[in-house]
Amino acid sequence: MTKKNRMMTGLICAAAAMALITGCGNSTSTGTAAKTDSAQAADGAYDMAYVVSVEDEWLGLLKDEVEKAAEKKGVNMEVLYSGDDTLKLIDCVEAAKSSGKDAVLINLTAAEEAKACIEAAGDDMKVIFVNREPDDPGLLNENVAAVGSDERTSGRFQGEYLAEYFKGIGKTDVSYVLLRGTDGLVHTTLRSEGVISAMEEAGLKLEKKAFVEADYDRDTAKHEMDTILPGLDFDCIIANNDAMAIGAILAMEDAGLDAGSVPIVGIDATEDAKEEIRSGKMAMTVFQSASGQAEGSVQAAINLIEGKDLAQDTGCEVSADNPYTLYFPFVPVTAENVDKF
């Protein structure tokens, strides 16, 4: 190869790497100063990337907590943004690999993207799926793990609360509005199934009055509720997250309805949701620890890199169904205990 050809090849490779980084959006970095290969053994720092699918109210908090956990543990963490786009998500994983990251933490846009992410990461970079699990648990192994919370319990906590509430007022025929999150995500399905199963198992006879897909978004939930509220009669509103629950509250208020007249339940225990519980407009939520999942994810990545037990020092429990899945527990939050969170 001539000197000119070698130069052209180098320029092409550099351009390709830059295209990957540009394709996956803007990035931010935190942690200790960037290290060279020879410095890793000396200072113990690892280079990681966290790929953010979208920054909604809770996922934005999770991103902040991942950065805090990385700094606390002496990890160099670069945050990459996929903009809720599948192709950009894969670009981000490839960019992390090209820049020599030791591990990549991924918040999936859709559960079925997990296999492509693992393939993009290659054999040398560890993979941690954060908060959103793959659709196929069989993809997880000694190089690929998942850290989140057991979504089978989050919806059940909602259902158990509602069952106790309605039985307490002597009502067993219950109509509901369900605000669902993004279709294709495992936790959307599990949260929705969990709440309905818990209510039915408690002996309630349910009638679905409305089924709304609002993508875990407050404004979308409000818009959809604005449309269906006129003339709609229901006993409760079930939301897959707090942002959608608050969207429903805003819609009821705009329609001149008392949001506290029916129980409205969510998941996440965001600051706004806790304030709505204190005001009596929202009945309950389920605490999902952003800091717990963040610290668990960063530590799990370190453990994979160092060949340690996956759960060591993560504060998480190992799933009974898969040894490569870690869970930080959900906790129900009502007016009785809201000030503890």
Order of alpha helices (4+ residues) and beta strands (2+ residues): alpha-beta-alpha-beta-alpha-beta-alpha-beta-alpha-beta-beta-alpha-beta-alpha-beta-alpha-beta-alpha-beta-alpha-beta-alpha-beta-beta-beta
